[in-house]
Amino acid sequence: MTDPVIDMAAWHERLAELAAPDVTAAVVVQCDQVWLQPEFTAFRNEVEQALMTTQLRRGDRLSITRVILHNLPLTPDSGSRPPAVDRSFAEWHDRLSSTRVLLCPTGSSAAPRIHRLILRGDQSGADIPDMVELLKNGDWTDPHKAEQALRTVATAGATTPLTGYDMDFDGPFGDADPSIYM
């Protein structure tokens, strides 16, 4: 894993700017594996809270496109990862999926669009840098980075959407009592 290039102060500043009425879109990329490290859990949760709160408050007036990893690369030396990283990865995906399903009605344009970047077996990380780029008054804060992320999302087979389809909301009585779905 490479040293993190995540400037927390810059992320806080950009996330605070999301609430401004002249911001109509954002591209958020969180593909560095540092997001899965225990010391980054609190900051990752802050980012999640800020994005979800802003998305719910701004609704259809703000379009957020997010990119996270679909799969984790194996470490080249040992071929495996610490189990804590895998647990953190699974927990993050579950939380994002369930938040989307529970807080955003199907088909709502206010629902966050989360794309999972598919890494090839030989890739050790994402080709796009982590970022929060904003579309303010029709101009991206960093047009090159934003276009790189949006081009990746638009490339067929490069990403897959994060949905709630893999979530198990049945609970203990789902099979025994189908009326819980009514």
Helices and strands as residue ranges (DSSP letters): H 8-17, E 23-30, G 33-36, G 38-40, H 41-58, G 59-61, E 63-69, H 83-103, E 113-117, E 131-136, E 139-140, H 143-154, E 159-161, G 171-173, G 178-181
